Amino acid sequence: MAVASTSSSTNWVNTRPTFSSSPRRRLGSSSICYRKKHNSKTIHCAIDTQSILRFPNRSPCKESTSTCHPESPSSSSFSYSPAAPRNWNLFQKAAAMALDAIENGLTTGEKKHPLPKTVDPGVQIAGNFSPVPEQPVRHFLPVAGKIPDDIQGVYLRNGANPFFQPTSGHHLFDGDGMIYAVKFDQGSASYACRFTETQRHVQERAIGKPIFPKAIGELHGHSGIAKLLLFYARGLCGLVDCSQGIGVANAGLVYFNNHLLAMSEDDLPYHVRVTPSGDLKTVGRYSFNEQLKLNSTMIAHPKLDPVSGELFALSYDVIKKPYLKYFRFSPEGKKSEDVAIDLKTPTMVHDFAITENFVVIPDHQVVFNMSEMITGGSPVVYDNEKVSRFGVLDKYASDGSGIKWVEVPDCFCFHLWNAWEEPESGEVVVIGSCMTPADSIFNESDKELKSVLSEIRLNLKTGESSRRAIISPENDVNLEIGMVNKNLLGRKTTYAYLAVAEPWPKVSGFAKVNLSTGETSKFIYGDSKYGGEPLFLPNSENEDDGHVLAFVHDEKTWESELQIVNSKTLELEATVKLPTRVPYGFHGTFISTDDLATQALS
């Protein structure tokens, strides 16, 4: 295997119309989180690749989502409250024109200033981070090597794939959710990718332009406030309906109680079905049979207990208390009562962990401060006066009074890979990647980003903590998205399979790490080849028996493939050549053939 090149050059083939995104704009006028000085050689906080964006051809909807996209022949089961533009009454048409004129003036003003790299679409969604159109099912894909006999089912991965060309600020996390799926059947493979038909996506396609504000890319400073007001004005005029959620469902995937759920933490999950042919069809916004309120949310990393079959989840609120709630679902999908977690400030809680008896909830230093927008800043800020801590709560607690908080100074884990209990010492062990600077994903920084795989010990008897880097400093690499054996989640594990996020934020391969000794074995995808999250698919009771699946893109040939690697030997066993490019994305899951046969219809 060749070591992946750190070069960001790309040879483009079959290109579509382009537009340049040189940094001539900015959103806020005096954001405390942004720096005006840009380093042209090194980008530590965003996408280090060429500033060229490629967008598929678009045609705005006239009637319904089933006919508006020439490259997307699937139909949608959605209907929504606002009428399509052709059915607006005179007042609505006049209001739409007036509000569009205000928005155009606002956008023109923004273009006079450069955007920070963290929200510049020319940086955030350039190269293979740029979007692709939907792909109907393609069967009998070319395979090099042999697909292992035990891989029967469908591998799915979520990602952000903006349908419309951004008109102003855009963060990688802002894009519309798209699911990429490879279905395996007796040694053959098929591929499809589809947008998750969120209410946001359906309405914007019908109107023919982006209307919903982008939570990270646009909501900064005074222009962010203005865009929020424009959005609410459109809602009052009946031009959009925000009562059915505003999320993008682009981050996580989980298969629970016969439902494939696509999630982002700004909304309820969306139920998506895998059809017998291997295609994807959005069923709708999923409230667990109205057990979740329609205006509530659920984070994108719920935890499925492999022993009890229960699903554990969190929901956070950036406006009102309680800022964080914890709840769970029985294997049959019955929801518990909400448990309020007492936080002093609204905090970004992207992930958490479970053990056999506890939930482990991080309360870190990246917080939401909406008042910063009034003074021209970003609402996502680093609070250097706050001390990071972890809360340990009984999984079946009826309220939050019994939570035990343990401080872990200067610790920010965007993702937690596992946790378990060690009763002899009274400790809970947490495995996560500690990221510095903590807010570098959201706010520009001159410091080099580091993501250190760490073991954090929380002593429930003394209230003290310790933290150590699992890999020795001389061998350390940035390790981010990945997983442990899902059948051992919440129990002590020896191995983790994590993306080698170098050159940041690209992924040149994955590492198999012994969490006790720090011994690390790497699999590199190949020269100028980069991927994303490695999905470990176990096939026996031995912890590291199985295969690792990952989408990989070749930046020289501009072609994509799915690599299947033996997780014990780290040898490549099969490569599935994909018919279209697969952008770099987020998190995935695997559904077995048996589970596919029992999918719920609604």
C-alpha positions as CSV (number, residue, x, y, z in Angstrom):
1,M,0.0,0.0,0.0
2,A,1.4,3.4,-0.9
3,V,1.3,6.3,1.6
4,A,-1.4,8.8,0.6
5,S,-0.1,12.0,-0.8
6,T,-0.6,15.2,1.1
7,S,-1.0,17.2,-2.1
8,S,-4.4,18.8,-2.6
9,S,-4.3,19.1,-6.3
10,T,-7.0,17.5,-8.3
11,N,-7.5,16.4,-11.9
12,W,-11.1,17.0,-12.9
13,V,-13.0,14.9,-15.4
14,N,-16.6,15.2,-16.6
15,T,-16.9,18.6,-15.0
16,R,-20.1,20.6,-14.7
17,P,-20.6,24.4,-14.7
18,T,-18.4,26.0,-12.1
19,F,-18.2,29.3,-10.2
20,S,-15.3,30.8,-8.4
21,S,-15.4,31.3,-4.7
22,S,-12.5,33.6,-4.0
23,P,-12.7,35.1,-0.5
24,R,-14.4,38.4,-1.1
25,R,-17.2,38.2,1.5
26,R,-17.8,37.9,5.1
27,L,-20.9,37.7,7.3
28,G,-20.4,39.5,10.6
29,S,-18.7,42.9,10.8
30,S,-16.9,42.3,14.1
31,S,-17.0,38.7,15.1
32,I,-14.8,38.0,18.1
33,C,-14.2,34.5,16.8
34,Y,-12.9,35.4,13.3
35,R,-9.4,36.5,12.3
36,K,-8.9,38.7,9.3
37,K,-5.4,37.4,8.6
38,H,-5.5,34.3,6.3
39,N,-2.7,31.9,5.8
40,S,-2.6,31.1,2.1
41,K,-0.4,28.0,2.5
42,T,-1.9,26.1,5.5
43,I,-5.5,25.8,6.6
44,H,-5.8,24.4,10.1
45,C,-9.5,24.8,10.7
46,A,-11.3,23.9,7.4
47,I,-10.9,22.2,4.1
48,D,-7.4,22.3,2.7
49,T,-8.2,21.9,-0.9
50,Q,-8.6,24.0,-4.1
51,S,-11.3,26.7,-4.1
52,I,-13.4,25.3,-6.9
53,L,-16.9,24.2,-6.4
54,R,-18.9,21.8,-8.7
55,F,-22.6,21.8,-8.6
56,P,-25.0,19.5,-10.6
57,N,-27.4,21.3,-12.9
58,R,-30.5,22.4,-11.1
59,S,-34.1,23.1,-12.3
60,P,-36.4,24.6,-9.8
61,C,-39.7,22.7,-9.0
62,K,-42.8,23.8,-10.6
63,E,-45.2,21.4,-9.1
64,S,-43.8,18.6,-6.9
65,T,-40.5,17.1,-5.9
66,S,-41.0,14.1,-8.1
67,T,-40.4,16.0,-11.3
68,C,-38.1,18.9,-10.4
69,H,-34.7,17.3,-10.7
70,P,-33.8,15.8,-14.0
71,E,-31.1,13.6,-12.4
72,S,-33.4,12.4,-9.6
73,P,-36.2,10.2,-10.9
74,S,-37.5,9.1,-7.6
75,S,-40.7,10.5,-6.2
76,S,-41.3,11.8,-2.7
77,S,-44.0,10.9,-0.3
78,F,-44.0,14.4,1.2
79,S,-46.6,17.1,1.1
80,Y,-46.2,20.4,2.9
81,S,-48.2,23.4,4.0
82,P,-47.0,26.3,1.8
83,A,-48.3,26.3,-1.7
84,A,-45.8,26.1,-4.5
85,P,-44.9,29.5,-6.0
86,R,-47.3,29.2,-8.9
87,N,-50.2,28.8,-6.4
88,W,-49.3,31.8,-4.1
89,N,-51.9,34.5,-3.9
90,L,-51.2,38.1,-4.9
91,F,-50.2,39.1,-1.3
92,Q,-47.8,36.2,-1.0
93,K,-46.2,36.9,-4.4
94,A,-45.8,40.6,-3.5
95,A,-44.3,39.6,-0.1
96,A,-42.0,37.1,-1.7
97,M,-40.7,39.7,-4.1
98,A,-40.2,42.3,-1.4
99,L,-38.4,39.8,0.9
100,D,-36.2,38.5,-1.9
101,A,-35.2,42.1,-2.7
102,I,-34.2,42.7,0.9
103,E,-32.3,39.4,0.9
104,N,-30.5,40.3,-2.3
105,G,-29.4,43.6,-0.9
106,L,-28.1,41.9,2.2
107,T,-26.2,39.4,0.2
108,T,-24.7,42.1,-2.0
109,G,-23.4,43.8,1.1
110,E,-21.9,40.6,2.4
111,K,-19.9,40.1,-0.9
112,K,-18.0,43.3,-0.2
113,H,-16.0,41.5,2.6
114,P,-14.1,38.3,2.7
115,L,-15.6,35.3,4.4
116,P,-13.7,33.4,7.1
117,K,-12.5,30.1,5.8
118,T,-14.8,28.3,8.3
119,V,-17.8,29.5,6.4
120,D,-16.4,30.2,2.9
121,P,-18.0,27.7,0.4
122,G,-14.9,28.0,-1.7
123,V,-13.1,26.3,1.1
124,Q,-15.7,24.2,2.9
125,I,-17.2,22.4,0.0
126,A,-14.3,22.4,-2.6
127,G,-12.8,19.4,-4.3
128,N,-14.4,16.1,-3.2
129,F,-16.4,17.9,-0.5
130,S,-18.5,19.3,-3.3
131,P,-22.0,17.9,-4.0
132,V,-23.2,15.3,-6.4
133,P,-26.7,14.6,-8.0
134,E,-28.8,11.7,-6.9
135,Q,-27.9,8.3,-8.5
136,P,-30.6,5.7,-9.3
137,V,-29.7,2.1,-8.5
138,R,-26.9,0.7,-10.6
139,H,-26.5,-3.1,-10.3
140,F,-23.7,-5.6,-10.9
141,L,-20.9,-3.2,-10.2
142,P,-17.3,-4.2,-11.1
143,V,-15.5,-5.8,-8.2
144,A,-11.7,-6.4,-7.9
145,G,-11.1,-9.3,-5.6
146,K,-13.9,-11.2,-3.8
147,I,-16.6,-9.8,-1.6
148,P,-16.6,-11.9,1.6
149,D,-19.5,-14.3,1.8
150,D,-20.6,-13.0,5.3
151,I,-21.2,-9.5,3.9
152,Q,-24.9,-9.7,3.0
153,G,-27.0,-6.5,3.4
154,V,-26.5,-2.8,2.8
155,Y,-23.8,-0.4,3.8
156,L,-25.1,3.1,4.2
157,R,-23.2,6.4,4.9
158,N,-24.6,9.9,5.5
159,G,-23.2,13.2,4.3
160,A,-23.8,16.8,3.7
161,N,-24.6,17.5,0.0
162,P,-26.0,21.0,-0.7
163,F,-28.7,21.0,-3.3
164,F,-28.3,24.7,-4.1
165,Q,-25.2,26.7,-4.8
166,P,-24.6,28.7,-1.6
167,T,-25.3,32.4,-2.0
168,S,-23.4,33.5,1.1
169,G,-21.7,31.7,4.1
170,H,-21.7,27.9,4.1
171,H,-20.2,25.5,6.6
172,L,-19.6,21.8,5.6
173,F,-22.2,20.8,8.2
174,D,-24.9,22.9,6.6
175,G,-25.5,20.8,3.5
176,D,-28.6,18.8,2.7
177,G,-28.5,15.2,3.9
178,M,-27.7,12.6,1.3
179,I,-27.3,8.8,1.9
180,Y,-24.9,6.7,-0.1
181,A,-25.7,3.0,-0.2
182,V,-24.0,-0.2,-1.4
183,K,-26.1,-3.3,-1.3
184,F,-24.5,-6.7,-1.3
185,D,-26.3,-9.8,-2.5
186,Q,-24.4,-13.1,-3.0
187,G,-21.2,-11.6,-4.1
188,S,-22.6,-8.8,-6.3
189,A,-23.0,-5.2,-5.4
190,S,-25.3,-2.3,-6.4
191,Y,-25.1,1.4,-5.6
192,A,-27.5,4.3,-5.2
193,C,-27.5,7.7,-3.5
194,R,-30.5,9.9,-2.6
195,F,-31.3,13.1,-0.8
196,T,-33.1,12.6,2.5
197,E,-36.4,14.4,1.8
198,T,-36.5,16.6,4.8
199,Q,-39.2,19.3,5.0
200,R,-36.5,21.9,4.5
201,H,-35.2,20.2,1.4
202,V,-38.7,19.6,-0.1
203,Q,-39.8,23.2,0.4
204,E,-36.6,24.8,-1.0
205,R,-36.8,22.6,-4.0
206,A,-40.4,23.6,-4.6
207,I,-39.5,27.3,-4.3
208,G,-36.3,26.9,-6.3
209,K,-33.8,28.6,-4.0
210,P,-32.4,28.2,-0.5
211,I,-34.7,29.8,2.0
212,F,-34.0,28.2,5.4
213,P,-31.1,29.9,7.3
214,K,-27.9,27.9,7.7
215,A,-27.2,27.4,11.4
216,I,-23.4,27.6,11.2
217,G,-22.6,29.3,7.9
218,E,-25.0,32.2,8.0
219,L,-26.1,32.9,11.6
220,H,-23.3,35.2,12.5
221,G,-23.6,38.8,13.5
222,H,-26.1,41.3,12.4
223,S,-26.6,39.7,9.0
224,G,-27.4,36.5,10.7
225,I,-30.1,38.2,12.8
226,A,-31.5,39.8,9.6
227,K,-31.7,36.4,7.9
228,L,-33.5,35.0,10.8
229,L,-36.0,37.8,10.7
230,L,-36.4,37.3,6.9
231,F,-37.1,33.6,7.5
232,Y,-39.7,34.3,10.2
233,A,-41.3,37.0,7.9
234,R,-41.6,34.4,5.1
235,G,-43.2,32.0,7.6
236,L,-45.8,34.7,8.7
237,C,-46.7,35.2,5.0
238,G,-47.2,31.5,4.4
239,L,-44.2,31.2,2.0
240,V,-42.5,28.6,4.2
241,D,-43.6,26.2,7.0
242,C,-41.1,25.8,9.8
243,S,-43.6,23.9,12.1
244,Q,-42.4,20.6,10.7
245,G,-38.7,21.0,11.4
246,I,-35.8,22.8,9.8
247,G,-33.1,20.1,10.0
248,V,-30.9,18.6,7.3
249,A,-30.6,15.0,8.6
250,N,-27.0,14.8,7.2
251,A,-24.9,13.4,10.1
252,G,-25.8,10.1,11.7
253,L,-27.6,6.9,10.8
254,V,-29.0,4.2,13.1
255,Y,-31.1,1.1,12.5
256,F,-33.5,0.7,15.4
257,N,-36.8,-1.2,15.8
258,N,-37.0,-1.9,12.1
259,H,-36.4,1.8,11.1
260,L,-33.4,3.3,9.4
261,L,-33.1,6.8,10.9
262,A,-31.2,9.7,9.4
263,M,-30.3,12.3,11.9
264,S,-28.8,15.8,12.6
265,E,-29.1,17.4,16.0
266,D,-31.3,20.3,14.8
267,D,-34.4,18.2,14.2
268,L,-36.2,14.9,14.7
269,P,-34.8,11.9,12.8
270,Y,-36.1,11.0,9.3
271,H,-37.2,7.5,8.5
272,V,-35.7,6.2,5.3
273,R,-36.5,2.8,3.7
274,V,-34.1,0.6,1.6
275,T,-36.1,-0.8,-1.2
276,P,-35.7,-4.4,-2.4
277,S,-33.7,-3.1,-5.4
278,G,-31.3,-1.2,-3.2
279,D,-32.8,2.2,-3.7
280,L,-33.6,4.7,-0.9
281,K,-37.0,6.2,-0.2
282,T,-37.7,8.8,2.5
283,V,-40.8,7.9,4.5
284,G,-41.0,11.0,6.6
285,R,-40.0,12.9,9.7
286,Y,-40.1,10.4,12.6
287,S,-41.4,11.2,16.0
288,F,-41.5,7.6,17.3
289,N,-45.3,7.5,17.0
290,E,-45.7,11.1,18.3
291,Q,-43.7,10.3,21.5
292,L,-41.3,13.1,20.5
293,K,-42.8,16.6,20.2
294,L,-42.8,18.0,16.7
295,N,-40.7,21.0,17.8
296,S,-38.1,18.9,19.6
297,T,-34.8,17.5,18.4
298,M,-32.6,14.5,18.9
299,I,-28.8,14.4,18.5
300,A,-27.2,12.5,15.7
301,H,-25.4,10.0,17.9
302,P,-27.9,7.9,19.9
303,K,-26.5,4.8,21.5
304,L,-27.9,1.3,20.8
305,D,-27.2,-1.0,23.7
306,P,-26.1,-4.4,22.2
307,V,-27.4,-6.4,25.2
308,S,-30.7,-4.8,26.1
309,G,-31.6,-3.6,22.6
310,E,-32.6,-0.2,24.0
311,L,-31.8,3.1,22.3
312,F,-30.4,6.0,24.4
313,A,-30.5,9.6,23.2
314,L,-30.1,13.3,24.1
315,S,-31.8,16.5,22.9
316,Y,-30.4,20.0,23.5
317,D,-31.9,23.4,23.3
318,V,-30.0,26.6,22.7
319,I,-32.7,29.0,23.8
320,K,-34.5,27.8,26.9
321,K,-34.0,25.5,29.9
322,P,-33.6,22.7,30.3
323,Y,-30.7,23.1,27.8
324,L,-30.2,19.3,27.7
325,K,-32.6,16.3,28.1
326,Y,-31.9,12.6,28.2
327,F,-34.3,9.8,27.3
328,R,-34.4,6.2,26.1
329,F,-36.5,3.9,24.0
330,S,-37.3,0.2,24.8
331,P,-36.5,-2.3,22.0
332,E,-40.1,-2.0,20.9
333,G,-39.8,1.8,20.6
334,K,-41.6,3.0,23.8
335,K,-40.1,6.2,25.0
336,S,-39.2,7.0,28.7
337,E,-39.9,10.3,30.3
338,D,-37.5,13.1,29.7
339,V,-34.8,13.6,32.3
340,A,-33.6,17.2,32.5
341,I,-29.8,17.6,32.8
342,D,-29.0,20.8,34.7
343,L,-26.5,22.9,32.6
344,K,-25.8,26.5,33.4
345,T,-25.4,27.4,29.7
346,P,-26.6,25.9,26.5
347,T,-23.7,23.6,25.4
348,M,-22.9,21.8,22.2
349,V,-23.3,18.1,23.1
350,H,-22.6,16.3,19.8
351,D,-22.0,12.9,21.3
352,F,-22.1,11.0,24.6
353,A,-21.4,7.4,25.8
354,I,-23.1,4.5,27.6
355,T,-21.8,1.8,29.9
356,E,-23.5,-1.2,31.2
357,N,-25.3,0.9,34.0
358,F,-24.6,4.5,33.2
359,V,-24.8,7.3,30.6
360,V,-21.8,9.5,30.3
361,I,-22.6,13.1,29.3
362,P,-19.9,15.7,28.3
363,D,-20.4,19.3,29.3
364,H,-17.5,21.0,27.5
365,Q,-16.4,24.5,26.8
366,V,-18.0,25.0,23.3
367,V,-21.2,26.7,24.1
368,F,-24.0,28.7,22.5
369,N,-24.2,32.4,23.3
370,M,-26.9,34.0,21.1
371,S,-26.2,37.5,22.4
372,E,-22.9,37.3,20.6
373,M,-24.8,37.8,17.4
374,I,-26.0,41.2,18.6
375,T,-22.4,42.4,18.9
376,G,-21.5,40.9,15.5
377,G,-20.1,37.6,16.5
378,S,-20.8,33.9,16.2
379,P,-23.2,32.2,18.5
380,V,-20.9,29.2,18.8
381,V,-18.1,30.2,21.1
382,Y,-15.3,28.8,23.3
383,D,-15.9,29.7,26.9
384,N,-12.4,29.8,28.5
385,E,-13.8,30.4,31.9
386,K,-15.8,27.2,32.0
387,V,-14.2,23.9,33.2
388,S,-15.0,20.9,31.1
389,R,-16.6,18.0,33.0
390,F,-18.4,14.7,32.4
391,G,-21.7,13.7,34.1
392,V,-22.3,10.1,35.0
393,L,-26.0,9.2,35.5
394,D,-27.8,5.9,36.0
395,K,-29.3,4.8,32.7
396,Y,-32.7,4.3,34.3
397,A,-32.8,7.4,36.4
398,S,-36.2,9.2,36.5
399,D,-34.6,12.6,37.1
400,G,-31.2,14.3,36.9
401,S,-30.6,14.8,40.6
402,G,-28.4,11.7,40.9
403,I,-25.9,12.8,38.2
404,K,-22.3,12.9,39.4
405,W,-20.1,15.5,37.7
406,V,-16.3,15.0,37.4
407,E,-14.2,17.8,36.1
408,V,-11.7,17.1,33.2
409,P,-10.0,20.5,32.5
410,D,-9.3,21.6,29.0
411,C,-11.0,18.5,27.4
412,F,-13.2,18.7,24.3
413,C,-14.2,15.4,22.7
414,F,-16.4,16.0,19.6
415,H,-16.8,12.2,19.5
416,L,-16.7,9.5,22.2
417,W,-15.8,6.0,21.0
418,N,-16.8,3.9,24.0
419,A,-17.0,3.8,27.8
420,W,-17.1,1.1,30.4
421,E,-17.0,0.6,34.2
422,E,-14.2,-0.7,36.3
423,P,-15.9,-1.5,39.7
424,E,-12.7,-2.4,41.5
425,S,-11.4,1.2,41.2
426,G,-14.8,2.9,41.2
427,E,-13.9,4.4,37.8
428,V,-15.7,4.9,34.5
429,V,-13.3,4.8,31.6
430,V,-14.1,7.0,28.6
431,I,-12.4,6.7,25.2
432,G,-12.6,9.7,23.0
433,S,-10.6,12.0,20.7
434,C,-9.6,15.2,22.5
435,M,-9.6,18.1,20.0
436,T,-7.6,21.3,20.3
437,P,-8.4,24.1,19.6
438,A,-11.8,23.1,20.8
439,D,-13.8,25.3,18.5
440,S,-11.6,25.1,15.5
441,I,-14.2,23.3,13.4
442,F,-16.5,26.4,13.8
443,N,-14.2,29.4,14.3
444,E,-11.0,30.3,12.6
445,S,-7.7,29.7,14.4
446,D,-4.0,30.1,13.8
447,K,-3.2,27.0,15.8
448,E,-2.7,23.6,14.3
449,L,-5.7,21.3,14.9
450,K,-4.9,18.2,16.9
451,S,-7.2,15.3,17.7
452,V,-5.6,13.0,20.3
453,L,-7.0,9.6,21.1
454,S,-7.4,9.6,24.9
455,E,-8.3,7.5,27.8
456,I,-10.3,9.5,30.4
457,R,-10.8,8.0,33.9
458,L,-13.7,9.4,36.0
459,N,-13.4,8.3,39.7
460,L,-16.9,8.2,41.0
461,K,-15.7,7.8,44.6
462,T,-13.3,10.7,44.8
463,G,-14.7,12.9,42.1
464,E,-11.2,13.1,40.5
465,S,-10.2,12.5,36.9
466,S,-7.1,11.5,34.9
467,R,-6.4,11.6,31.2
468,R,-3.7,10.0,29.1
469,A,-2.9,9.9,25.4
470,I,-3.3,6.3,24.3
471,I,-0.7,6.5,21.5
472,S,2.8,7.7,22.4
473,P,3.7,11.2,21.2
474,E,6.3,10.1,18.7
475,N,3.7,7.9,16.9
476,D,0.6,10.0,17.4
477,V,-1.6,10.9,14.5
478,N,-4.9,12.7,14.3
479,L,-7.6,10.1,14.8
480,E,-11.3,11.0,14.4
481,I,-14.4,9.4,13.1
482,G,-14.7,5.7,13.6
483,M,-15.9,3.0,16.1
484,V,-15.4,0.0,18.3
485,N,-17.1,-3.4,17.8
486,K,-20.8,-2.4,18.1
487,N,-21.5,-5.7,19.9
488,L,-19.4,-4.5,22.8
489,L,-20.5,-0.9,23.0
490,G,-20.6,0.1,26.7
491,R,-18.3,-2.8,27.7
492,K,-14.6,-2.9,27.8
493,T,-13.0,-3.2,24.4
494,T,-9.5,-3.8,23.2
495,Y,-9.7,-2.3,19.7
496,A,-10.9,0.9,18.0
497,Y,-11.0,1.5,14.2
498,L,-10.5,5.2,13.6
499,A,-9.9,7.5,10.6
500,V,-6.4,8.8,10.1
501,A,-7.4,12.4,9.6
502,E,-4.2,13.5,7.9
503,P,-3.7,15.8,6.0
504,W,-6.5,17.3,8.1
505,P,-9.4,17.2,7.4
506,K,-8.9,14.6,4.7
507,V,-8.7,10.9,5.7
508,S,-5.7,9.0,4.2
509,G,-6.6,5.7,5.8
510,F,-7.6,4.1,9.1
511,A,-5.9,2.9,12.2
512,K,-6.6,-0.2,14.3
513,V,-5.6,0.8,17.8
514,N,-5.1,-1.4,20.9
515,L,-6.7,0.8,23.6
516,S,-4.6,-0.8,26.3
517,T,-1.1,-0.7,24.8
518,G,-1.4,2.0,22.2
519,E,-0.1,-0.4,19.5
520,T,-1.3,0.9,16.2
521,S,-1.6,-0.7,12.8
522,K,-2.5,1.5,9.8
523,F,-4.2,0.8,6.5
524,I,-3.5,3.5,3.9
525,Y,-6.0,3.8,1.1
526,G,-3.4,4.5,-1.6
527,D,-1.6,7.3,-3.4
528,S,-3.9,10.4,-3.6
529,K,-6.8,8.4,-2.3
530,Y,-8.8,9.6,0.7
531,G,-11.9,8.4,2.5
532,G,-13.9,8.9,5.6
533,E,-15.3,7.0,8.5
534,P,-14.2,3.3,8.6
535,L,-17.2,1.0,9.4
536,F,-16.2,-2.1,11.3
537,L,-18.5,-5.0,10.6
538,P,-17.9,-7.9,13.0
539,N,-18.5,-11.5,11.9
540,S,-17.8,-13.6,15.0
541,E,-17.6,-13.4,18.8
542,N,-13.9,-12.6,18.6
543,E,-13.6,-8.8,19.0
544,D,-11.5,-8.1,15.9
545,D,-12.9,-10.7,13.5
546,G,-14.7,-9.0,10.6
547,H,-14.1,-6.4,7.9
548,V,-13.7,-2.7,7.6
549,L,-15.7,-0.9,4.9
550,A,-14.9,2.6,3.7
551,F,-15.8,4.8,0.7
552,V,-12.6,6.0,-0.9
553,H,-12.0,8.7,-3.6
554,D,-9.1,8.9,-6.0
555,E,-8.1,12.5,-6.4
556,K,-6.0,11.8,-9.5
557,T,-8.6,9.8,-11.5
558,W,-11.6,11.5,-9.9
559,E,-13.2,8.1,-9.3
560,S,-14.7,6.5,-6.2
561,E,-14.8,3.0,-4.8
562,L,-15.7,1.0,-1.7
563,Q,-12.8,-0.8,-0.1
564,I,-13.3,-3.9,2.0
565,V,-10.4,-4.7,4.4
566,N,-9.9,-7.7,6.6
567,S,-9.9,-6.3,10.1
568,K,-7.5,-8.9,11.5
569,T,-4.8,-8.8,8.8
570,L,-5.5,-5.4,7.4
571,E,-5.3,-6.8,3.9
572,L,-7.5,-5.5,1.1
573,E,-10.0,-8.2,0.1
574,A,-12.2,-6.5,-2.4
575,T,-12.8,-3.1,-4.1
576,V,-16.2,-2.2,-5.5
577,K,-15.9,0.4,-8.4
578,L,-18.7,2.9,-8.0
579,P,-20.5,4.5,-11.0
580,T,-20.3,8.1,-9.7
581,R,-18.2,10.1,-7.3
582,V,-18.9,9.8,-3.6
583,P,-18.1,13.0,-1.6
584,Y,-16.3,12.8,1.7
585,G,-19.0,12.6,4.4
586,F,-19.9,11.7,8.0
587,H,-21.3,8.6,9.7
588,G,-22.6,5.2,8.5
589,T,-24.2,1.9,9.5
590,F,-24.8,-1.6,8.1
591,I,-28.2,-3.4,7.8
592,S,-28.1,-7.1,7.4
593,T,-30.3,-8.9,4.8
594,D,-32.4,-10.4,7.5
595,D,-33.1,-6.9,9.0
596,L,-33.9,-5.4,5.6
597,A,-36.7,-8.0,5.2
598,T,-38.4,-6.7,8.4
599,Q,-38.3,-3.0,7.7
600,A,-41.2,-1.0,8.9
601,L,-43.4,0.7,6.3
602,S,-44.1,3.8,8.4
